[in-house]
């Protein structure tokens, strides 16, 4: 069993919704995305990279994810799933 599987099992057992956790995102991957609904996210990622090009992977707190979701017109949960590839 991989470490990711162990973490997923632990989260399911504690019933913590994944979108309520801190997630790490790679700004370069976000900028390469093609989903038109995530255009505000791409602009945000570009600005973050301009400000600090040495840190392309950044942590996002749940409130930051919720704010970015609002700018994209998506629910917090849907946005988190698109951002991380998580299954709910």
Order of alpha helices (4+ residues) and beta strands (2+ residues): alpha-beta-alpha-alpha-beta-alpha-alpha
